[in-house]
């Protein structure tokens, strides 16, 4: 396996065709892994940091792995490499590896990173999903190079596995949760004239983005006040404008008597329908507007043939009332130490944040 590093932003475009070919072979598909997402995030938040896109190729030149990394100063001044993205906007990050070649790819990347480290090196592999093989593969080869591993649990992304019919979905909910969901739907339908709408024409997109941002800001609780900064709003608008024509993003709205009262930004990618962000009008809290719209989106995801509904990051209780579950997964690990071999004169640390996904 041959490792090559790309440091110019043009690599997102230059590697795009191969990147998608690699993505098509992964068992877990996510919009966060696409070159469009990575480039969009980079232009808004990463341009001041050195880019390190590492490709791993077989002897015939075919792309077998890709590690989108960037560098920044570490906590204690050491050199730090981390997966491209951040904890707030990028629910999933990963090293992309052809499944049949993941051990060869992992070994090649670890050897490259250790051999090219300075006096000290820290590598952060954050936001890996339960589907990722990265933590197991990298841990094996890091231990082989004499590094120690510490365990740490980080985050959850509750997910519902969807049956093919709405009634079958309701049947798997706990009795109390099923009763409460039906009660809230009936109460909302009795209290107002409800209408559901998803952005369907390009001419409406910018106005719908404005409505989404306004509802999102109105609904922010104390612990999330200020999340939609001007920088994040610019990123969100750019991302939606790029992904909507691809059919990867839905802006969904719930109206009550003609007034928009709730909104969801969802990703439709691969076999999973994912709720990325939301907002609601506090004046309509008694209608449970957010719950009503989530239910409509789950029903729509089932009708469109998706097999999972991902609520994404966060452990909010309402997600579990929709039937979401969290699997018992291998926790995150923190790897630190000095290689045993005297020929590697570096102290190398690696730590990983793993998001647990049902």
PyMOL commands that set and color helices and strands:
alter all, ss='L'
color gray80, all
select helices_A, chain A and resi 11-14+16-23+31-33+35-46+99-115+134-144+166-172+175-191+202-218+222-224+230-244+282-287+289-303+317-321
alter helices_A, ss='H'
color red, helices_A
select strands_A, chain A and resi 2-6+51-57+63-73+79-83+96-97+120-128+148-152+155-161+194-198+249-256+259-269+272-280+308-313+332-338+347-357
alter strands_A, ss='S'
color yellow, strands_A
deselect
rebuild
show_as cartoon
